[in-house]
Structures are given as C-alpha cells and as structure tokens.
Amino acid sequence: MIDLQALQALVAVQRTGSVAAAAAELGFTPSAVSQQIKKLERQSRTALLERNGRGVLVTERGRALVEHGGRILSELEEMESVLSAGEEPNGTFTVASFSTAARGLLVHVACRLAEEAPDMRLEVVAVDPAEAVGKVAHGDVDLAVIHDWNSVALEVPGNVALEPLCEDIADIIVPATHRLAGLDAIPRAELLPETWCSQPRGAICHEALLRLLAEEGATPRIAFIDPDFATHIEFVAQGLALAFVPRLGRGPIPDGVVARPLAGGQAHRSVSAAYRRTMSASPGVKLLVRLLQEAAEAAGR
C-alpha cells in the first residue's frame, strides 16, 4: 500500500525542485522528507530520485508516480470535502491574502468566525496574489483572497475556482498643496513628471503602477519602495512622492493629503476568493466565502 504522506513528499519535491524546498513547503525537516521518499522507494520497489550535482532529479518512474499520485491526492481531498458537507466547520483553515484585504476583509471574517464556528481556527498569511493563487493550487493553503487588475491579468490554474467579492478602485494620492490636488480627476498625462512610491518589484501592484503610464509611452520614476501602502501615504504627506493606492483597507486619509481618481476610466482590481475545486463542498470553505462576501459588501457601503 502506497503511503499517502510519502506520496505528498514526492509530489512536493517534483514541484519545488529540491528536498530542502519541499521540506520548507511541507513544514518538515529535509531529513524527514528524505525518509518519506526512501519509504516510497521501498513500497514501489524502484528508484524515485537521482542525484544531479548537489541537488536531485525525479526519475522517469518517479514522474509517472507523481502524475498518477497527484490525481489520487486530489480525488481523496474531494472525497473528504464531500463527506464533510453538512457538518459544522472545524479544524484549522489557512488563508493567504494581500495585506489590504487582510485589514479590510479578514479582520471582519475572523470576528464572525468566533461567533459562527468556534471550533474553526483561522490562520492568515500575507502573500502577493500571484504567489497566493499558486499556494492554493498546490495545496499549501486552503483558500486565498486575490486581486486581478484590469490592466494586469493574473493567471489562475485550472484546478482553482474563484468567487467574486468586490471591485476595488485605486486613486492617486497627492499632497493637498500639490498642483493636481484641485482636479476632480487626474489625466494620466499630468502624472508623467512625478516621483512615486511603489510596492516591491515583482508585486502585482508594482506592475499595475507601471501600466498606469504605459499608455503615455512612459515609465514612472519610482524613488521609494515599500510593501505597506500606509508608508506610501506618509511619503505623500511629507511631499516627497505620489502614490497609487486602492481603497480597500486604506483607512482614513490624513490631513494634508487628498485622493483623486484617474480621468478617462478608473483603475480598479477585481477581488476574489480562490480555492481548489476539490474543496467546493467543504463546509469551512463555504463559510469563509460567505463571510468574505458579507465583509466585502459591508466595506463597499
């Protein structure tokens, strides 16, 4: 009988490319993962890994086992989800989320869970949407809150389902004394000479800022990089830069700073809950999606 935990270890090694990376993803030590692979080799009576310099490669027989085993693990998860349908949600559910959704939505969800499902424990990790959707697809988290800019498409794997939550508009944040502060809406061409704050390179919001001026054939001059939008607003308050900040989870705008929409069509992102299709019958996933939708509705009022 094939050991399922050992099979998960082999799938993780194939996906991540190394025993160490698989161990970090699974929460085990590299030695424990190696032992799981050796157990699987004994059960399958074939070599599953081969050395490649300082690393390892999954053998041809190992790749075949990963292909079949991945389907088996997905079917088992779906079966467990169906069998638990109708039960009270319980256990730990891990949610990956971008930080403003954690502040704007998941704080509300965590409070409601304490009332509606006291046996269910919520763990939230801050992750950029592109990484978060991958964590959902690979089974590293149970659900993710992600966003997809109208200017930057987010690739979603076929085994991941999306539930729409809300549309989140982004504004240009400028000092109240700035030349653009008196406009009702700011044309993109007016932004060309400005200095900006941005999220780190590689983040989807960084790419959205780059696309902001792409229609004008320009690249924004980014002087300050920080993952926290609250820090961006503080740079604006000091007159050092402008910022491109979504409304969800933004909080009150401080004195001396104003938010203005873009002229000629607002920049916005679609916020969704993402989960594996095999988990669609899970009472915990259903409850989380419902509470997220309620939180999004309340945030939009």
HELIX and SHEET records of a PDB file:
HELIX    1   1 LEU A    4  THR A   16  1                                  13    
HELIX    2   2 VAL A   19  LEU A   26  1                                   8    
HELIX    3   3 PRO A   30  SER A   44  1                                  15    
HELIX    4   4 GLU A   60  SER A   84  1                                  25    
HELIX    5   5 SER A   99  ALA A  101  1                                   3    
HELIX    6   6 ALA A  102  LEU A  106  3                                   5    
HELIX    7   7 VAL A  107  GLU A  116  1                                  10    
HELIX    8   8 PRO A  129  HIS A  138  1                                  10    
HELIX    9   9 ARG A  188  LEU A  191  5                                   4    
HELIX   10  10 ILE A  204  LEU A  212  1                                   9    
HELIX   11  11 ALA A  214  GLU A  216  5                                   3    
HELIX   12  12 PHE A  229  ALA A  237  1                                   9    
HELIX   13  13 ARG A  277  MET A  279  5                                   3    
HELIX   14  14 PRO A  283  ALA A  299  1                                  17    
SHEET    1   A 2 LEU A  49  ASN A  52  0                                        
SHEET    2   A 2 GLY A  55  VAL A  58 -1                                        
SHEET    1   B 6 MET A 120  ALA A 126  0                                        
SHEET    2   B 6 GLY A  91  SER A  97  1                                        
SHEET    3   B 6 LEU A 143  TRP A 149  1                                        
SHEET    4   B 6 ALA A 267  ARG A 276 -1                                        
SHEET    5   B 6 VAL A 160  PRO A 175 -1                                        
SHEET    6   B 6 ALA A 243  PRO A 246 -1                                        
SHEET    1   C 6 MET A 120  ALA A 126  0                                        
SHEET    2   C 6 GLY A  91  SER A  97  1                                        
SHEET    3   C 6 LEU A 143  TRP A 149  1                                        
SHEET    4   C 6 ALA A 267  ARG A 276 -1                                        
SHEET    5   C 6 VAL A 160  PRO A 175 -1                                        
SHEET    6   C 6 VAL A 257  ARG A 260 -1                                        
SHEET    1   D 2 THR A 195  SER A 198  0                                        
SHEET    2   D 2 ARG A 221  ILE A 225  1                                        
END                                                                             
